[in-house]
């Protein structure tokens, strides 16, 4: 386990609880032991966090992107500069973020609930524009501010579900923290 990790790991523990419930009908001791071990690790960290003893953990800050309106749909090329600019604003507050999450957030600013193929293509073009202009770095599937390195772990705001992330949207591998692709 890395010295720095995300509290999205709690989701894994909830999954293990579900697995344990399903396996209890068979009295699976191995799953119960695994479940207890993972719960203890997370609970130990949560207790330390609540006591204020983790200076390397900060609350996730979420930027509210302004709602976009106009006569043109998201995927139309006339919106690309605006999308790039919004992406740069998003990175200033929330980086590093997964490319798909960034595109989803841009689409939400246009009032879209899902990102289909045209929206994905338009969003990836805006990402390429930001990266090509030097306003962002792409490392694997994640977007970073230029030269950015992780110094802290961001935990969700437990009162704001919008700050929770799918584990695949969190840069967990140390190699993505510093390497550039």
C-alpha positions as CSV (number, residue, x, y, z in Angstrom):
1,X,0.0,0.0,0.0
2,X,1.3,3.5,-0.9
3,X,1.8,6.0,1.8
4,X,-0.6,8.2,0.0
5,X,-4.0,6.9,-1.1
6,X,-7.5,8.1,-1.6
7,X,-10.5,7.6,0.6
8,X,-12.4,6.3,-2.4
9,X,-10.9,3.1,-1.0
10,X,-13.9,3.1,1.4
11,X,-16.0,2.1,-1.6
12,X,-13.9,-1.1,-1.8
13,X,-14.7,-1.9,1.8
14,X,-18.4,-1.5,1.1
15,X,-18.1,-3.9,-1.8
16,X,-16.3,-6.3,0.5
17,X,-19.2,-6.0,3.0
18,X,-21.6,-7.0,0.2
19,X,-19.5,-9.9,-0.8
20,X,-19.3,-11.0,2.9
21,X,-23.1,-10.8,3.2
22,X,-23.5,-13.0,0.1
23,X,-20.9,-15.5,1.3
24,X,-22.2,-15.7,4.9
25,X,-24.8,-18.2,3.9
26,X,-21.9,-20.5,3.2
27,X,-20.0,-19.3,6.3
28,X,-17.0,-18.3,4.4
29,X,-14.3,-17.5,7.1
30,X,-11.8,-16.2,4.5
31,X,-14.1,-13.4,3.3
32,X,-15.0,-12.4,6.8
33,X,-11.3,-12.2,7.9
34,X,-10.5,-10.2,4.8
35,X,-13.5,-7.9,5.5
36,X,-12.5,-7.3,9.1
37,X,-8.9,-6.5,8.0
38,X,-10.0,-3.9,5.4
39,X,-12.5,-2.3,7.7
40,X,-9.9,-1.9,10.5
41,X,-7.4,-0.2,8.1
42,X,-10.0,2.3,6.8
43,X,-11.4,2.9,10.3
44,X,-8.0,3.5,11.7
45,X,-7.3,6.1,9.0
46,X,-10.8,7.7,9.5
47,X,-10.2,8.0,13.3
48,X,-6.8,9.6,12.6
49,X,-8.4,12.0,10.1
50,X,-11.2,13.0,12.5
51,X,-8.6,13.6,15.2
52,X,-6.9,16.0,12.8
53,X,-3.6,14.0,12.6
54,X,-3.3,13.7,8.8
55,X,-1.8,17.0,7.5
56,X,-1.3,15.5,4.0
57,X,-5.1,15.1,3.5
58,X,-7.2,18.0,2.3
59,X,-10.9,18.3,1.3
60,X,-11.6,18.0,-2.4
61,X,-12.4,21.4,-3.9
62,X,-15.0,21.4,-6.6
63,X,-15.4,24.2,-9.2
64,X,-18.9,25.1,-10.2
65,X,-18.6,25.6,-14.0
66,X,-20.9,28.4,-15.3
67,X,-23.9,27.2,-17.2
68,X,-23.4,27.6,-21.0
69,X,-26.2,28.8,-23.2
70,X,-26.4,29.7,-26.9
71,X,-27.7,28.7,-30.2
72,X,-25.0,26.0,-30.8
73,X,-24.9,22.5,-29.4
74,X,-21.9,21.3,-27.4
75,X,-20.3,19.3,-30.2
76,X,-20.3,22.1,-32.7
77,X,-16.8,23.5,-33.4
78,X,-17.7,27.1,-32.6
79,X,-17.7,26.0,-28.9
80,X,-14.2,24.5,-28.8
81,X,-12.4,27.6,-27.5
82,X,-14.9,28.1,-24.8
83,X,-14.6,24.4,-23.8
84,X,-10.8,24.6,-23.7
85,X,-11.1,27.7,-21.5
86,X,-13.5,26.0,-19.1
87,X,-11.3,23.0,-19.0
88,X,-8.4,25.2,-18.0
89,X,-10.5,26.7,-15.2
90,X,-11.5,23.3,-14.1
91,X,-7.9,22.1,-13.9
92,X,-6.8,25.2,-11.9
93,X,-9.1,24.0,-9.1
94,X,-9.6,20.2,-9.5
95,X,-6.4,18.8,-11.2
96,X,-5.4,16.1,-11.5
97,X,-8.6,14.8,-13.1
98,X,-9.5,11.9,-15.4
99,X,-10.1,12.9,-19.0
100,X,-13.6,11.3,-19.0
101,X,-14.5,13.2,-15.9
102,X,-13.3,16.4,-17.4
103,X,-15.4,15.9,-20.5
104,X,-18.4,14.9,-18.4
105,X,-18.1,18.2,-16.4
106,X,-17.9,20.2,-19.6
107,X,-21.0,18.5,-20.9
108,X,-22.8,19.3,-17.7
109,X,-22.0,22.9,-18.1
110,X,-24.0,22.7,-21.4
111,X,-26.9,21.0,-19.5
112,X,-26.1,17.6,-20.9
113,X,-26.7,14.5,-18.8
114,X,-24.6,12.1,-20.7
115,X,-21.6,12.3,-23.1
116,X,-22.3,10.4,-26.3
117,X,-19.8,9.9,-29.1
118,X,-20.1,13.4,-30.6
119,X,-19.7,15.0,-27.1
120,X,-16.7,12.8,-26.3
121,X,-15.0,13.7,-29.6
122,X,-15.6,17.4,-29.0
123,X,-14.4,17.1,-25.4
124,X,-11.2,15.3,-26.5
125,X,-10.5,18.0,-29.0
126,X,-10.8,20.6,-26.3
127,X,-8.4,18.5,-24.2
128,X,-5.9,18.4,-27.1
129,X,-6.2,22.1,-27.5
130,X,-5.4,22.7,-23.8
131,X,-2.5,20.3,-23.8
132,X,-1.2,21.6,-27.2
133,X,-1.3,25.1,-25.9
134,X,0.7,24.2,-22.8
135,X,-2.1,25.0,-20.4
136,X,-2.4,21.3,-19.3
137,X,-0.4,18.1,-19.3
138,X,-1.9,14.7,-20.1
139,X,-0.3,11.8,-18.2
140,X,-2.0,8.6,-19.1
141,X,-5.7,9.1,-18.7
142,X,-5.3,12.1,-16.4
143,X,-5.1,15.8,-16.9
144,X,-2.7,17.9,-14.8
145,X,-1.7,21.5,-14.5
146,X,1.7,22.0,-16.1
147,X,4.5,20.8,-13.8
148,X,2.0,19.8,-11.1
149,X,2.9,17.1,-8.6
150,X,0.9,15.5,-5.8
151,X,1.7,16.8,-2.4
152,X,-1.5,15.9,-0.6
153,X,-4.4,13.5,-0.9
154,X,-7.8,14.9,-1.5
155,X,-10.7,13.3,0.3
156,X,-14.3,13.8,-0.6
157,X,-16.4,16.4,1.2
158,X,-18.5,13.9,3.1
159,X,-21.5,16.4,3.0
160,X,-21.3,16.8,-0.8
161,X,-21.7,13.7,-2.8
162,X,-20.6,15.5,-6.0
163,X,-17.0,15.2,-4.7
164,X,-17.0,11.4,-4.6
165,X,-15.1,9.8,-7.4
166,X,-15.2,6.4,-9.0
167,X,-11.9,4.7,-8.1
168,X,-10.9,4.6,-11.8
169,X,-11.1,8.4,-11.8
170,X,-8.4,8.8,-9.1
171,X,-4.7,8.7,-10.0
172,X,-3.5,5.9,-7.7
173,X,-0.4,4.7,-9.4
174,X,2.7,6.5,-8.3
175,X,3.9,6.4,-12.0
176,X,1.2,8.8,-13.0
177,X,2.2,11.4,-10.4
178,X,5.4,12.4,-12.0
179,X,5.9,10.8,-15.4
180,X,4.7,12.6,-18.5
181,X,3.4,11.0,-21.6
